[in-house]
Amino acid sequence: MGRFDESTARDYGGGPEVPLISSAGSFFELRNRPRRDVSWLIAYLVFLAASIAGGIFAFIHRNTRYGELASPDTWTDPKLCPVGSNHATRRLLQSPDDPDAPPPSFDIGLFAKAAGAWIGASVGGSVLVGLLFVWLVRVSPAGLVGAALGLQVAVPAAMGAVSIAQGATVPGLVLLGFAGLTIILFLLWRPQVELVTRLLGLAGRGLSANPGLVPMALFLQVFLLALLELPLLLASVAAYMNGSVAYNSQRADGGAATTPEQCVDADGDQVLCCTWQVEPWVPGYLGLVGVAMTWSMFLAFQVKMFTVAGATAMWYFEPRQQQQQEAAGGGRGRAGRSRTLTCLGFAAGSSLGSLCCGSAVLTAVAMIRQAMQKARQERDRNLLFACAAACLGLLLSLVEYVTRFATVRAAITGEAFFAAGRNVVALLSRNAMDAFGVWWLPPMILQSCSFIVSLCWAVAVAWISYATTWSHQQPAPGTPAAAAGNQAAASAALTAVFAFLAAWAVLGFLASLLLNIIDSLFVCFALDRDAGQVSSVEVHAVLVKLPTVGAVVQQPDGGIAYGAAAATAPPPEQHYPPRGYDTRV
């Protein structure tokens, strides 16, 4: 076991007044969880309250005629926005319908008559497809990995073949060469691919062992996003309604135009005669709301990841806890509170401030990325700026990955966010854990599989809906046969789009759960290895194959060094060399 002395407390950012891990033999802290990062929780609540209060003010002082003034007729009538005018009344212009106009090529009303049932069936079927996806990850991860890797090769190869058939020889050869290089790359990474296959199998077993994670995580994300995002969205809409119709500054006629056609810019191109001009305080407030919405969105994701990581860690350390209870003569402990509900309580209680802190870091990363993208568009030919942006982008990616693992560690130990971040970096550094495959391959494979399954589901829905519903619809009298056929095909295609989006949303959500479980198992294994213990033989049999610099040994002076890399995994009963939690690398 690892040593827990005063230096240990310093490493974890704790001290005598903040005890750390007290659960004997397990790194999951179940009882001793004081509130962490309370200042970040207060900062978020103040930020959220200020945004909502501003939305209430904006709603009370909104322009009550916004719905009328926002009509397209307003923007094309120069009489409603003379030069120097801040507010204007307008005429309600009506454009009479042309009775001789031909029927539209797509009748939205005809589609809406039967679309409700098919959209509902598509969403319900997407849930079943998601359950099938989880089952395949559990029983046949190799099949999913093979399909994902095959897609990475088949798509450019098919595009290359089509290009050559169409006469574009050079692009076709480039695409075929890219497909060939992809095959070579995957062959070189065959050990990593096999490892990821086993990782996905572990993730499927972890999700099966915690069946409450799926409904909880789904409800949690929907509830939090609705609770936090919807009021802020309404507040931003109310703020935009604080303004008036104003003269379009792009116009070059100086206010002399009397018809919409006379509203032109300096190049003679026709522009809108009027624009909606918000009050001076609105842009700043919209920026505040935008930050609050981004922060709230990341907070919802952080709460979900924290809960998944905590439940997975409890499942991981459970065998060792049961062994110790049996060795102490107490037998197996009674099944207590749900692992999912326990970790959700920690997320909503003692660690909520840490989650606010982590989501604030992700919000800052997102804002910097957005600023970089905007600056890149303005300086697209500046080589020095492009190099600096690439380096900064890499740094931001590292910050995102550390934030992810720090959230996992905080879920296990109950540490403050920045302490968890420092300690998880030191933990992985001490154990020389190569996380590249864990970072890149599982997301790529799961996203590819999600795309394949969603596309197959969309094609099936399109074919079934066309054969059973759309081809039998009766269009309006007088509609040509060709138009009726186009209506049926367009209806089937639109139904397929809904089915694809629904399936992709469900599968993307389940893929994120599986990735969260993989991250959690990764950190749990590193904690075990660092302490010289094996809590889950099944997980260790897989993760021990991760690339490392070598076996970790402790020197006589207390330092840490790496020996020769082991060729095979140690037997389950063999422990890694025990040592203390020294943050030196």
C-alpha positions in Angstrom: 0.0 0.0 0.0 1.0 3.6 -0.4 2.3 5.5 2.6 0.0 8.3 3.9 2.1 10.7 5.9 2.5 14.5 6.1 4.2 14.6 2.7 1.2 12.8 1.3 -1.1 15.4 2.6 1.0 18.2 1.1 1.0 16.4 -2.3 -2.8 16.3 -2.3 -3.2 19.9 -1.4 -4.6 19.0 2.0 -3.4 19.3 5.5 -4.4 18.4 9.1 -7.6 20.4 8.8 -8.6 18.7 5.5 -8.1 14.9 5.8 -7.7 13.0 2.6 -8.5 9.5 1.7 -9.7 7.6 4.7 -11.3 4.5 3.2 -8.8 1.8 4.1 -7.6 -0.2 1.1 -9.5 1.8 -1.4 -8.9 5.1 -3.1 -12.5 6.0 -3.3 -13.4 8.4 -0.5 -16.9 7.7 0.7 -17.2 9.5 4.0 -14.7 12.3 4.3 -15.7 14.8 1.7 -15.7 18.4 2.9 -16.9 21.1 0.6 -14.3 22.1 -2.0 -13.9 25.2 -4.1 -16.8 27.1 -2.5 -15.6 30.4 -4.0 -16.1 29.0 -7.5 -19.6 27.9 -6.7 -20.4 31.4 -5.4 -18.8 33.0 -8.5 -21.0 30.9 -10.8 -24.1 31.6 -8.8 -23.4 35.3 -8.9 -22.7 35.2 -12.6 -25.9 33.2 -13.2 -28.0 35.5 -11.0 -26.6 38.6 -12.7 -27.5 37.2 -16.2 -31.0 36.3 -15.2 -31.6 39.6 -13.4 -30.4 41.4 -16.6 -32.9 39.3 -18.6 -35.7 40.3 -16.3 -34.8 44.0 -16.8 -34.5 43.5 -20.5 -38.0 41.9 -20.6 -39.6 44.7 -18.7 -38.0 47.4 -20.9 -38.3 45.6 -24.2 -39.8 47.2 -27.3 -43.3 45.9 -27.1 -43.7 46.4 -30.9 -40.7 44.2 -31.7 -42.8 41.4 -33.3 -44.4 44.0 -35.6 -41.3 45.9 -36.4 -39.3 42.7 -37.1 -41.5 41.9 -40.1 -39.6 41.6 -43.4 -41.7 44.5 -44.8 -40.0 46.8 -42.3 -36.5 46.2 -43.6 -37.5 47.1 -47.2 -39.6 50.2 -46.6 -37.3 53.3 -46.6 -40.1 55.5 -45.2 -40.0 53.7 -41.9 -36.3 54.5 -41.2 -35.4 58.1 -42.3 -31.9 59.4 -41.6 -31.5 60.3 -37.9 -34.6 58.4 -36.8 -34.3 56.1 -33.8 -37.9 54.9 -33.6 -40.5 54.5 -36.3 -44.0 53.4 -36.9 -44.8 51.3 -40.0 -47.5 50.3 -42.3 -48.7 46.6 -42.4 -48.0 45.7 -46.0 -49.7 42.7 -47.5 -48.6 40.8 -50.6 -51.7 39.2 -52.2 -51.4 35.6 -53.2 -51.2 34.7 -56.9 -54.1 32.3 -57.7 -52.4 31.2 -60.9 -49.1 30.2 -59.2 -48.2 26.6 -59.8 -48.4 24.2 -56.8 -45.2 24.0 -54.8 -42.8 21.1 -55.5 -43.0 20.1 -51.8 -46.2 20.3 -49.8 -45.2 20.8 -46.2 -48.8 20.3 -45.0 -49.1 17.0 -46.7 -45.8 15.9 -45.1 -46.9 17.1 -41.7 -50.1 14.9 -41.8 -48.1 11.7 -41.4 -44.8 13.0 -40.2 -45.6 13.0 -36.5 -46.0 9.2 -36.2 -42.8 8.6 -38.2 -40.7 11.1 -36.3 -41.9 9.5 -33.0 -41.1 6.0 -34.4 -37.7 7.3 -35.5 -36.9 8.6 -32.0 -38.2 5.5 -30.3 -36.3 3.2 -32.7 -33.1 5.3 -32.1 -33.3 4.4 -28.4 -33.5 0.7 -29.3 -30.6 1.1 -31.7 -28.7 2.7 -28.8 -29.4 -0.2 -26.6 -28.2 -2.6 -29.4 -25.1 -0.5 -29.7 -24.3 -0.9 -26.0 -24.9 -4.6 -26.2 -22.5 -4.9 -29.2 -19.9 -3.0 -27.2 -20.4 -5.5 -24.4 -20.4 -8.8 -26.4 -18.5 -8.0 -29.6 -16.2 -4.9 -29.3 -13.9 -6.4 -32.0 -16.7 -6.2 -34.5 -17.4 -2.5 -33.8 -13.7 -1.7 -34.0 -13.3 -3.6 -37.3 -16.3 -1.7 -38.7 -14.9 1.6 -37.6 -11.5 1.0 -39.0 -13.0 -0.4 -42.2 -14.9 2.8 -42.6 -11.8 4.9 -42.3 -10.4 2.9 -45.3 -13.5 2.3 -47.3 -14.6 6.0 -47.6 -11.5 7.4 -49.2 -11.0 4.3 -51.3 -14.6 4.6 -52.6 -14.2 8.3 -53.3 -10.9 7.6 -55.1 -12.5 4.9 -57.3 -15.4 7.2 -58.2 -13.0 10.1 -59.0 -11.0 7.8 -61.3 -14.2 6.6 -63.0 -15.2 10.2 -63.6 -11.9 11.1 -65.2 -10.3 12.9 -62.2 -7.2 10.6 -62.1 -4.9 12.7 -59.8 -7.4 13.3 -57.0 -8.5 9.6 -57.3 -4.9 8.4 -56.9 -4.4 10.7 -53.9 -7.4 9.3 -52.2 -6.4 5.7 -52.9 -3.0 6.4 -51.6 -4.5 7.9 -48.4 -6.5 4.8 -48.0 -3.4 2.7 -48.4 -1.5 4.7 -45.9 -4.4 4.4 -43.4 -4.2 0.6 -43.7 -0.4 0.7 -43.1 -0.9 3.0 -40.1 -3.5 0.7 -38.5 -1.3 -2.4 -39.1 1.6 -0.6 -37.3 -0.8 0.3 -34.5 -2.2 -3.2 -34.3 -1.3 -3.7 -30.6 -2.9 -0.3 -29.7 -6.0 -1.3 -31.7 -6.3 -4.6 -29.9 -5.8 -2.8 -26.5 -8.6 -0.3 -27.4 -10.9 -3.2 -28.4 -10.4 -4.7 -24.9 -10.9 -1.2 -23.4 -14.2 -0.9 -25.1 -15.2 -4.3 -23.8 -14.3 -3.1 -20.3 -16.4 0.0 -20.8 -19.4 -2.0 -21.8 -19.0 -4.2 -18.7 -18.7 -1.1 -16.6 -21.9 0.3 -18.0 -23.7 -3.0 -17.6 -22.6 -3.1 -13.9 -24.1 0.3 -13.4 -27.4 0.2 -15.4 -28.7 3.3 -13.6 -26.0 5.5 -15.3 -27.8 5.7 -18.7 -31.2 7.0 -17.5 -29.5 9.1 -14.8 -27.1 10.8 -17.2 -29.7 11.4 -19.8 -32.1 12.9 -17.3 -29.4 14.9 -15.7 -28.2 16.5 -18.9 -31.6 17.2 -20.2 -32.8 18.6 -16.9 -29.7 20.7 -16.2 -29.6 22.1 -19.8 -33.3 23.0 -19.6 -33.0 24.5 -16.1 -29.9 26.5 -16.8 -29.9 27.2 -20.6 -33.5 28.0 -21.3 -33.8 31.0 -18.9 -30.6 32.4 -20.3 -31.8 31.9 -23.9 -35.0 33.7 -23.1 -33.0 36.5 -21.5 -30.9 37.0 -24.6 -34.1 37.1 -26.8 -35.6 39.7 -24.4 -32.4 41.8 -24.6 -32.4 41.8 -28.4 -35.9 43.2 -28.3 -34.5 46.4 -26.7 -34.0 48.5 -29.8 -35.7 50.2 -32.7 -35.8 50.3 -36.5 -32.9 52.4 -37.8 -31.4 53.7 -41.0 -29.1 51.1 -42.7 -25.6 52.6 -42.6 -24.6 50.6 -45.7 -27.0 52.6 -47.9 -25.3 55.2 -50.2 -28.5 57.1 -51.1 -28.3 59.4 -48.0 -32.0 58.8 -47.2 -33.3 59.9 -50.6 -34.7 56.4 -51.5 -38.5 56.1 -51.8 -38.7 52.5 -53.0 -36.9 49.3 -51.9 -35.1 49.1 -55.2 -33.4 52.5 -54.5 -31.7 51.3 -51.3 -28.2 50.5 -52.6 -24.7 50.5 -51.2 -21.6 52.3 -52.7 -21.1 49.5 -55.2 -24.7 49.8 -56.5 -25.8 46.5 -54.9 -29.3 46.5 -53.4 -29.3 46.3 -49.6 -32.0 46.4 -46.9 -33.3 49.9 -46.3 -33.6 49.5 -42.5 -31.9 47.5 -39.8 -32.8 46.7 -36.2 -30.5 48.7 -33.9 -30.3 47.5 -30.3 -29.6 49.8 -27.4 -26.0 50.4 -26.4 -26.0 48.2 -23.3 -27.3 45.1 -25.2 -24.1 43.9 -26.9 -22.3 43.8 -23.6 -25.1 42.0 -21.9 -25.4 39.4 -24.7 -21.7 38.7 -24.2 -22.3 38.2 -20.5 -25.2 35.8 -21.3 -23.1 33.9 -23.8 -20.4 33.3 -21.2 -23.1 32.2 -18.7 -24.6 29.8 -21.2 -21.3 28.3 -22.1 -20.3 27.9 -18.4 -23.7 26.3 -17.6 -23.4 23.9 -20.6 -20.0 22.7 -19.4 -21.2 22.5 -15.9 -23.9 20.1 -16.9 -21.4 17.9 -18.8 -19.0 18.0 -15.8 -21.7 16.9 -13.4 -22.5 14.0 -15.7 -18.9 13.0 -16.1 -18.3 13.3 -12.3 -21.2 11.0 -11.6 -20.2 8.4 -14.2 -16.6 8.5 -13.0 -17.5 8.1 -9.3 -19.9 5.2 -10.0 -17.3 3.4 -12.2 -14.6 3.9 -9.5 -16.9 2.4 -6.8 -17.5 -0.6 -9.1 -13.7 -0.9 -9.8 -12.6 -0.8 -6.1 -15.5 -2.9 -4.9 -13.8 -6.4 -5.1 -10.9 -5.3 -3.0 -13.2 -3.8 -0.4 -15.2 -7.1 -0.2 -11.9 -9.0 0.1 -10.9 -6.9 3.1 -14.3 -7.2 4.7 -14.1 -11.0 4.4 -10.5 -11.1 5.7 -11.7 -9.1 8.7 -14.3 -11.7 9.4 -17.3 -9.4 8.6 -18.4 -11.3 5.5 -19.7 -9.5 2.4 -21.1 -6.0 3.1 -24.8 -5.4 2.5 -25.8 -3.7 -0.7 -26.2 -0.1 0.3 -27.3 3.0 -1.6 -27.0 3.0 -5.3 -23.5 3.9 -6.6 -25.0 6.3 -9.1 -27.1 8.1 -6.6 -24.2 8.3 -4.1 -21.9 10.0 -6.7 -24.7 12.2 -7.9 -25.1 13.4 -4.3 -21.4 14.2 -4.1 -21.6 16.1 -7.4 -24.6 18.2 -6.2 -23.0 18.7 -2.7 -19.4 18.7 -1.6 -17.8 18.8 -5.1 -20.2 21.2 -6.8 -17.7 24.0 -6.4 -14.9 21.9 -8.0 -17.2 21.2 -11.0 -17.9 24.9 -11.3 -14.2 25.5 -11.3 -13.6 22.8 -14.0 -16.4 24.1 -16.2 -14.9 27.6 -15.8 -11.6 26.3 -17.2 -13.4 24.7 -20.1 -15.3 27.9 -20.7 -12.1 29.9 -20.9 -10.6 27.4 -23.3 -13.7 27.7 -25.5 -13.5 31.5 -25.5 -9.8 31.4 -26.4 -10.5 29.0 -29.3 -13.3 31.3 -30.6 -11.0 34.3 -30.4 -8.3 32.3 -32.2 -10.7 31.3 -35.0 -11.8 34.9 -35.5 -8.2 36.1 -35.6 -7.2 33.3 -38.0 -9.9 34.5 -40.4 -8.5 38.0 -40.3 -4.9 36.9 -40.6 -5.1 33.8 -42.7 -1.8 34.5 -44.6 0.3 35.3 -41.6 2.7 32.3 -41.1 3.9 33.5 -37.7 0.4 33.8 -36.4 -0.5 30.4 -37.8 2.4 28.7 -36.0 1.5 30.5 -32.7 -2.1 29.5 -33.1 -1.1 25.9 -33.7 1.0 25.8 -30.5 -1.7 27.5 -28.5 -4.3 25.0 -29.9 -2.1 22.1 -28.7 -1.8 23.7 -25.2 -5.5 24.1 -25.0 -6.1 20.5 -26.0 -3.8 19.5 -23.2 -5.7 21.7 -20.7 -8.9 20.0 -21.8 -7.4 16.5 -21.3 -6.0 17.4 -17.9 -9.4 18.9 -16.9 -11.1 15.6 -17.9 -8.8 13.5 -15.8 -8.9 16.0 -12.9 -12.6 15.6 -12.8 -12.3 11.9 -12.7 -9.8 12.1 -9.8 -12.0 14.6 -7.9 -14.9 12.1 -8.3 -12.7 9.4 -6.7 -11.0 11.3 -3.9 -13.2 14.3 -3.3 -10.2 16.7 -3.8 -10.4 20.3 -4.9 -10.2 20.7 -8.7 -6.7 22.2 -9.0 -5.3 19.8 -6.4 -6.8 16.9 -8.4 -5.3 18.3 -11.6 -1.8 18.5 -10.1 -2.0 15.1 -8.6 -3.4 13.3 -11.6 -0.6 14.7 -13.8 2.0 13.6 -11.2 0.3 10.2 -10.9 0.4 9.6 -14.7 4.0 10.9 -14.9 5.2 8.7 -12.1 3.7 5.7 -13.8 4.8 6.7 -17.3 1.3 6.1 -18.6 1.1 6.6 -22.4 -2.4 7.9 -22.8 -2.2 8.6 -26.5 -4.3 5.6 -27.5 -6.7 6.3 -24.7 -7.1 9.9 -25.9 -7.4 9.3 -29.7 -8.4 5.8 -30.7 -11.6 5.2 -28.6 -13.3 8.5 -29.5 -12.5 7.9 -33.2 -13.8 4.3 -33.1 -17.0 5.1 -31.2 -17.8 8.2 -33.4 -17.2 6.1 -36.6 -19.4 3.3 -35.3 -22.1 5.9 -34.3 -22.0 7.3 -37.8 -22.3 3.9 -39.4 -25.2 2.7 -37.2 -27.0 6.0 -37.5 -26.7 6.0 -41.3 -28.0 2.4 -41.5 -30.9 3.3 -39.3 -31.7 6.3 -41.5 -31.6 4.3 -44.7 -33.9 1.7 -43.1 -36.4 4.3 -42.0 -36.4 6.0 -45.4 -37.1 2.8 -47.2 -39.8 1.6 -44.8 -41.6 4.9 -44.6 -41.5 5.3 -48.4 -42.9 1.9 -49.0 -45.6 2.0 -46.3 -46.7 5.7 -46.2 -45.3 8.3 -48.5 -45.8 6.4 -51.8 -49.5 6.0 -50.9 -50.3 9.6 -50.1 -52.8 11.4 -52.3 -51.5 14.9 -53.3 -53.7 17.9 -54.0 -55.9 17.6 -57.1 -54.2 18.8 -60.3 -50.7 17.9 -59.0 -48.6 16.3 -61.8 -47.5 12.8 -61.4 -43.8 13.8 -61.4 -44.5 16.3 -58.6 -46.3 13.6 -56.6 -43.3 11.3 -57.0 -41.0 14.1 -55.9 -43.2 14.7 -52.8 -42.9 11.1 -51.8 -39.2 10.9 -52.3 -38.6 14.2 -50.4 -40.8 13.1 -47.6 -38.9 9.8 -47.2 -35.6 11.8 -47.3 -36.7 14.2 -44.7 -37.9 11.4 -42.4 -34.5 9.8 -42.9 -32.8 13.0 -41.8 -34.8 13.1 -38.6 -34.0 9.4 -37.9 -30.3 10.0 -38.6 -30.1 13.0 -36.2 -32.1 11.2 -33.5 -29.9 8.0 -33.7 -26.7 10.1 -33.8 -27.8 12.0 -30.7 -28.6 8.9 -28.8 -25.4 7.0 -29.9 -23.3 10.1 -29.3 -24.6 10.3 -25.8 -23.9 6.6 -25.1 -20.4 6.9 -26.7 -19.7 9.8 -24.3 -20.7 7.5 -21.4 -18.4 4.8 -22.6 -15.5 7.2 -23.0 -16.1 8.6 -19.4 -15.9 5.0 -18.1 -12.6 4.4 -20.0 -11.1 7.6 -18.5 -12.3 6.5 -15.0 -10.8 3.0 -15.3 -7.6 4.5 -16.6 -7.2 6.7 -13.5 -8.3 3.9 -11.1 -5.6 1.6 -12.6 -3.0 4.3 -12.2 -3.9 4.8 -8.6 -3.7 1.0 -8.0 -0.4 0.7 -9.7 1.0 3.7 -7.9 0.1 2.0 -4.5 1.2 -1.5 -5.5 -2.2 -3.1 -5.3 -4.7 -4.8 -7.6 -8.3 -4.0 -6.9 -9.8 -5.5 -10.1 -8.0 -8.3 -11.7 -10.2 -8.1 -14.8 -9.3 -4.5 -15.5 -5.6 -4.9 -14.6 -5.3 -7.8 -17.1 -6.2 -5.3 -19.9 -4.7 -2.0 -18.7 -1.4 -3.5 -17.6 -0.7 -3.7 -21.4 -0.6 0.0 -21.7 2.8 1.3 -22.9 5.1 2.3 -20.0 8.7 3.2 -19.7 9.3 0.3 -17.4 8.7 -1.1 -13.9 8.7 1.5 -11.2 11.2 0.9 -8.4 12.0 2.9 -5.2 15.6 3.8 -4.6 17.2 3.6 -1.1 17.2 7.4 -0.8 13.4 7.4 -1.5 13.6 8.6 -5.1 11.8 6.9 -8.0 13.3 5.3 -11.1 12.1 3.1 -14.0 13.6 -0.3 -14.7 13.4 -2.4 -17.9 9.9 -2.7 -19.4 8.2 -5.9 -18.5 7.3 -8.1 -21.5 4.2 -9.5 -19.9 1.7 -8.6 -17.3 2.4 -9.7 -13.8 0.2 -12.4 -12.3 -2.8 -11.1 -10.4 -1.3 -11.8 -7.0 1.9 -9.9 -7.8 1.9 -6.3 -6.6 3.8 -3.4 -7.9 6.6 -2.0 -5.7 4.9 0.0 -2.9 5.9 3.6 -2.3 4.6 6.9 -1.1 3.0 9.6 -3.1 6.0 11.6 -4.2 5.2 14.2 -6.8 8.7 14.3 -8.1 9.0 13.0 -11.7 
